[in-house]
């Protein structure tokens, strides 16, 4: 198993990409900590940690607001206290916003950047301090293809995700010698509750038309990319942004 005997903290793992990543990580042998503001999935169903434990795995939920550094520090320490170690951190929590810059006020800008970029900064900061003490590990940040090529009417979100990609490379460069690998996965349009609830983004059919493969991705496809980068299969990979977008970024 690719993540056997590891402890993985995943922010925003109650729904969508985070949930898919948590379930796959557990299948691959990881002990999973779901750090989210709510335990219940947005689309209903069994909570992520409960699903994993009912399937024979190990998991727990810690209510966490990633915009609060104290809460982020607390969930990292809880992972170590409960499972004995910390090996992988996936900074996934975020929210899409679709506004042109002329429709974006200071509050919208600040809130979007605070969650999507500052939240990742908090996760990286807390993870690096602990991974340095334990001899290394892996961090995977969730960016977006919109942070690479931009998207119509998506000023604050695209800027924040572009910042995530830049931060990923910088942290990777600074801490590679400590055995800490830091990479990003940047999805395109993916079938998640967040996409279906985003009325500004348009319909699923619109997303399919914008993607050269003429379909949107699945959460499981993104999870596979995350688990690859978190595992020893990517042991010589750091500072990279793996775009998983069905060709959107080259269109």
N, C-alpha and C positions, 0 to 999 in steps of 0.2 A: 504493500500500500504506500502511496506517495507521501502521505503525511503521518505515518505511523509514529506514535508516542510523541506527538507535538501538541502544544497548546496554542490555539489560534483565537485571537480577539478580532471580531468583525463588527464594525459599527454599522448601524442601520440594517441589522440582519433579520428583522421581523418580517420583511416583505421584499418582493422584487429581486434585484440582483444580489443583495446581501443574503437573503434567505436561500437562494439557489446555491450561493457559494458556501454557506454554512452547511447545508445538507450534503453537498459534494465533499467538503472537507471532512465531515464526520464519516462518510462512506470510505474515505481514504485513510481513516485511522486517527484523525485529530480529535482532541478535546476542544470543544467550541464554547466560546463566551460571546453571547449576543449582547452588544452594547447599543441600546436603542432607547428612544424616548417613550416607546410603548411596547408592550410584549405581544399584543394580539396583531396578527397580520391585517393589513389594510383591506384585503379582499376576503377576510374571514378565514376560518379553518383553525387547525391546531397550531398553537405557538411553536416557533422554531425549536426552542430548547426541549419542549415536551415531545415533539415529533422525533427528535434525535434520541432522546432517552427511551422512548417507547420502542425504537428500532434497535436498541441494545448499545447505543453510544453514550458518550458523556458530554453533557452540555449544561449551561446555566444562563440565566438572563440577569443582567444588571442594568437598571434604568440609568441611562446616560444621555446627557445633553452635550454634544461634542463642542458646542460653543463655550462651554465652561471648563477651563483647564483643570480645575480641581476634580470635577467629575471624571474627566478622562484619566487623570492620574489614579483616581480611586479604582476604576475598572481594571486598569493594568495590574494594580496591586492585588485586587481580588482574584484575578486570574492566577497570579503566582501563589497566593495563599491557598487557593482551592485546589489547584492542580500541580503545584510544585515548580512550575517553570513557565516562561513565556518565550515562544519561538517565532510566531508570525503575527503581524498586525495588518489587517485589511481596513484601510480608511475608505469606507464606502458611503457613509451617510451623506445625503445631499438632497437637493430639490431643484427641479428645473423651473426656470422662469422665462417667459417669452414676451419681452418688451423691447421695442426699439429704444435707442438712447433718449430720444425726445419724449418718450412716454415713461421714462424711468426717473423717479424722484430720489432724493438722497436716502430716504428710509428704505425704499426697495433695493437700491444699490447696496447699502450697508448690510441689510439682512441677508441678501443673496450671497455676498462675498463672505460674510461672517460664517454662514453654514458651510458653503461649498469649498472655501479656501482656508479660512482660519480654523475651521474644524479639522481639516487635514493637517495643518500646521501643528495643532495641539496633539493630534494622534502621532505624528512623526516625532515631536519633541518628547512626549512621554515614552514612546517606544524606544527611541535611541538611548535614552538614559538607562533604561533597564536592560536592553540588549547589549550595551557596552559592558555592563557588569557580568553578564552571563556568557560572554564570549561570542556574540553575534546572533544573527537571525535574518529574517526577511520582512520587509514592509512592502505592501502592494497598495498603491493609491488608485482610486477610481477617478479617471479624468473623463474626457469626452472628445469625440471627433470634432465637436463644435469648438473646443479649445485649440484645435489645430487649424481648421479652415474657416471657423466662424459659422454662423447660421443666421438666417433672416430674423430680425426682430428678437435678438437674444443677446443684448449688450452685456448685461451684468453676469449672466450665466456663462457666456462664452469667455468673458474676461477672467472669471473665477476659475474656470476649468483650464484655461491657458496658464494661469498661475500655478495650478496643481502640477501640471506637466513640468514647468520650470523648477518648482520646488523639489519635485522628485529627482531631477537631475542634480540639483545642488546638494541635496542631502546624500545622494548616492556618492557623489564625488568626495564629500567631506568625511564620510564614515566607512568607505570601502575597506580601509586598512584595519578597521575594527571587526571585520567579518560581517558587516551589516549590508545586505543587498537591498536596494530600493528601486522599485520599478513601478510603472503605471500601466493600467489597462484603460484604453479609451474606446468605449462603445459608440456605435452609431445608434440608429433607431432600434429599440429593443422593446418587445412586448412585455411591459410591466404595468402595474397599477398606476404608476406615475405618468407614463405616456398616455394611457387611456383616460386619465383624469385631466390632462393638460389640454383644455379647450383651445388655447392659442396655437398649439402645435398642429391642430387639424386632426383629420381622421387617420385611421390606420392605412387606408388606401392612399392618402397623400404621402405618408412615410414610405410606403412601398414604391410609389412612383419615383421618389427621390433617390432610391437605392438601386444601383446598377444590377444587383442580383434579383431585383423585383420582389423582395420580401423583407420583412424586418427580422431582426435576430431574436433569439430566445435567451432567457436568463441563464439557462443551462450552458449555452455556448460561451457566454461571458464568464461563467463560473469556471469552465475548463481552462480558460486563459489565466485566470487568477490563480488557480491551484497549480498550474504549470510553473508560474513565476515564483510561487511560494515554496515549491518543492526542490529537492536536490537535482531534479532534471534540468533546472536553470541555475546550477551552482556557479557558473561563470558568467552570469547575465546580471548586469546592474546598470542603472541610469537609463533604462530603455522605456519607451512608450509604445506598447503593443496596441495597435489600432485594430479593433474588431468591429467592422462597420459595413460589411457586404459591398465594399467599394465606394461608399458615399464620399469619402475624402478625396478620391481621385476623379470623381465625376466632373 
